[in-house]
Amino acid sequence: MTDGTRRSIAALTSPEVARQLSATSILVLPLGAIEQHGPHLPLNTDVVIADALSRRMVERWGDQVDLWQLPVVPIGLSREHDWAPGTLSLSIQGFVTVLRDLAGAIVGALPARNLAIVNGHGGNRGLLENLLHELHRDFGLNACIIHPFDLAKMEGQLANDVHGGRNETSVMLALAPELVRRDRLARAARAPDVETIEALIFDRGVTWPWRTDDPRLANEGVIGDPAAASAALGNAIVESIVTQSRDVFIRLLQRGAR
């Protein structure tokens, strides 16, 4: 096997699962979305990022903390983008059903009881945080959620870089540059008003059903400035995420040992 498949559940044979995994193994589940990312990024941006980051985490820390990568779940909750052609979204009920069914399948088919979900789409976050309790109580899974861009320890974070902007485009330039339409970066380049973003998206006192077709927030579906992106910044973000993930896995094991 190559380094990229050596710790992939899907690449194992059935007898190898029983021999190589244990109750303390950690399953890494990439969770993405199929949704618009402006004129310059593909619909599967969140899938590409979640899958690639999961693979790099497993390659870096797999032998140390016994990580195993699960196949990616490609569709999530993307109703804020459903105005755009190509966007696919599960319903809330469907999303919960898929993840609960998957949790049941994991418990029935694999000995591992630790699960780290690498969430590539911010719109999945709210339900995932509540679902953690059900994964523990109903299935006996010791689980956590990694939110990659929030996990990264980077200087100069931008409050108006929310979707398809500098950071997300930079990471795609680092991970899958062939998928970035570089000639279209300038079309979506506009720095949104920080006060409007904080009021409609990040206000902790009120939750609003914000959308990426709202001209107060977005330009061509983008909230941020992709023209400021670079592969160098993307590589720095990826390295920070992968480095920081080690402590997450160790804390997960510690919680499971209680």
FENQUI-V752324 format. One line per field, one symbol per residue. psi: psi as a letter, one per 40 degrees, with the letter a starting at -180 (. if undefined). Layout:
psi: ???
This chain:
psi: iideedfhddeiidddddddiadeihhhhhhaihiifaeeiidfddddddddddddddddedddegihhiiihehbhfdeeeehhdhhhiidddddddddddddddddeieiehhhhhhehdeeddddddddddddddefhhiihhgddddhgiifihdegdheaddddddddddgdeehgdeedddehhhihddddddddehedhhigiieeheddihfehgageeeiidddddddddddddddddddddddddde.
